[in-house]
């Protein structure tokens, strides 16, 4: 069969179109935001999830899911009606529409994301999840898979062992690199809050790049991401309850 220049151009375009979803997915950047819930609750004690927090609840000794955010940060509210955006920005999260999450994912999410008591999952979905390929189930399943890897790591064990004590950024990054490789600590940012005279670690964010699955190669996703601002130099790992 003889192909004309026009035919070749159309064939090339078809091949580009067929490959573009996978290519774009492999190049997509994200930020994984994980909270240290006791520290968050020092700044928001009236939240339902903070009023109910106890020292024997899982979020008192491991990281909690804040969100998984497609980058750049301006990429938000994809295909969302303005009325839903207005509800979200006004904090009317229970009014935000979202497809029902399957019971299995919901059971896991209620433990991993204490903010579900305040409908945080609806905020995260409408603002960030709508820019993630898939449904609420796939978005939260992938987010939970990433969280599980971090909570099984040396970093989480270090945080639990040092509850009530100070951790430096160097100690945090050293523990992180034990599991995720040299240089991975340069993709981790530490966020702190002042609580009276104390500086407490409220959150860590981790840069990722690539295709996320429910069995994620977190080290590879981190290695593909650019370096980030290190954030605060360290602080106290807060214990459950107001200090």
N, C-alpha and C positions, 0 to 999 in steps of 0.2 A: 504494500500500500504506500502510495506516495503522499507525503505530508507537505502541505503548503506552509508558508511562514505564519499565516493566520491560524492554521491548525496547530502548529507547534506552540504558538503563544497561548492558545486556549488550553492545550494539554499541560503546559507549564503552570498556568494559573490554577487548573484543577488540582495538580499535585501540591501546589503551595497551600491551597485551601484545605486539602485533606490532611496535610501535616501540621497546619497552624495550631490546632487545639493542643496537641501533645507538646509542640515546641514551646508554646506560650506557657503551658503548665510547668514545664521543666525550668523555665526562667522566672516564674512568679516568686516574688519575695513576700515574706510575712514577718510579723512580730508576734511571738507567743508571750502573753502577759500572765504571770503567775503571782498571786497574792500570798503574803504571810498574814492570814486572817486575823490573828490576835492584834497585830499592829494596825490593820485597817479598822478594827473595831474600837481602838483607842480614839480614832478620829470620827467615828460614826456610831456611838454607843446606842443611839435610839433605833438603829436599823433592826428589823426583826431577827435577822440572822445573828446579830451581835447580842441582843438581849437573851437569846437562847444558847449562846456558846458556853460550853463547859470544858474543863481540862481533859475529859475523857472522850470528847468528840474528835473524829479524825482531823478536822481542820485546825486543831490546836497544836498539831505536831507534824504536819506535812503541808506542802504547797496546795493552794486552791486555784481553780481555774478562774481567771478573769476573762480572758478572751484570746482569740486567734484573729489577727488583723491583717488582711491583704494590704500590701503596700503599693504605691505610696499612701501616706496617711490621708490624703485628699480623696482616695478611692473609697467612697462610702455611700450607703443608701442607694444601691444599684437597682434601678427600676421601681423605686418605692414611691407611692403616692405622697403628695405634699401633706395631706392630713395626717398620715402615719408618722411622717418626719416631725411634724409639729407636736404630736403627742409624745414622741420619744424625747425630743429636746426639752419639753416641758416637764419631763420626769413622770409622765402618765404611762408608765411601762405596762401596766396591766391592760391598757386599752390598745396596745400595739398588736396588730394582727400577726399571727404566725401559725403555720401548719402544725397540727398536733404531732408531738414527739412520741415515738413508740415507747411502750412501757419499759422495756429493757434499758434503753438509753436514758429515759427519764429517771429511773431508779438509781443509775450510776451518777447522773448529773446532779441530783439532789444532794449527794454526799460530796462530790468533787467541787461543786459550785454552790456554797452556802447562800450566795446571793439570789438563788432561785426563790428564796422566801420573800424577796422584794421584786421578783420578776426580772432579775438581771438577764436571764437567758433571752427574753424578748428584746431587750435593748441590744444585746450583742448580736442577735440574729438580724434585726432590722438594719442596724448600722453597718455591720461587718459581714455577717453570714450571707447577706444577699449579694455580696461581691465575690463569694466563694462558690465554685462550681458544685452544684448539688442541692440537696434538700436539708432542712434542719437536722434530720437524723444523720446524714453523712457529715455535715459540718461539725456537729457535736461529737460524733463518734471519732472523727480524726483528731479533734481537739483533746478529747479524753485520752486517746492513745498517746499523744505527745506528753500530756501531764503524767501519765502512768510511768513513762520512761524516766522522767525527771524525779518522780517520787520514789523510784527504785534505785536512784543513784547515790553516789557518795555525798553529793551536795545536800540532799535532803537529810541524810543521816547526820551530817555535820550540823545542820540547823537544829535538828532535834536534840543532839547532844549538848548544844550550847544555849538552850533556852534559858533566858534570864541573864546571859552574858554577852559580851561584845564580840563581834566578828569583823575582821578587816576585809577589805576588798581583795587583798592578796590571798587570804585564806579561802575566800569564796571561790576565786578563780582557780586556785590550785586544786581544790576538791572537784570543781567542774571539769577540769582538764584530765583528771584521773579516768573519767568515763568517756569523755567526748573528744579527747585528743589535744595535742599541743596547739595553742592558738585559739581554741574554742572559747576560752575566757575573754578574748577580745570581742566576742559577739554577744556578751552578756552585760546588761546595764543594771545597776542597783539604784532603786529609788527609796529614799528615806523621808521620814517626817520628824518634826520636833514635837515632843510630848513633854511639856514642862522643860526640865533640864536635860532630859534624855533625847538622844537621837536614835530612833528605831527604824529597822528595815521593814518597809511596807510592801515592797514588790520587787520582783526581778523581771526583766524582759529579755528575750532571747531572739536574735535575728536568725531567720531561716530562709532558704531559697531552694526551690525545687518542687517535686511532686510529693504531696503528703498522702500517706495511706494509713490504714488501721494497724499496720505493722511497720511503723516508720523507722528508717535508718536516720536517727536523729543526728548522729555525728556527721554524716554526709550532708544533711540539710544545713547544719551549722557551718561546716567548712566552706560551703558554696556561698555563704552570706558575707557581705562586706563587714568590716570592723565597725564598732559603734562607740559612742561616747560612754565611758565607764560609769558615769553617774556619781553617786556619793561614795566616799572612801570607806564606808562601813558604819556599823551601828549595832544596837542591841537587838537580839532575837527575842521578841516580846513573848511573854507567857499569856495564856488565856485569862480573861478577866481584866477589869480596869486596874491599872497599877498606880 
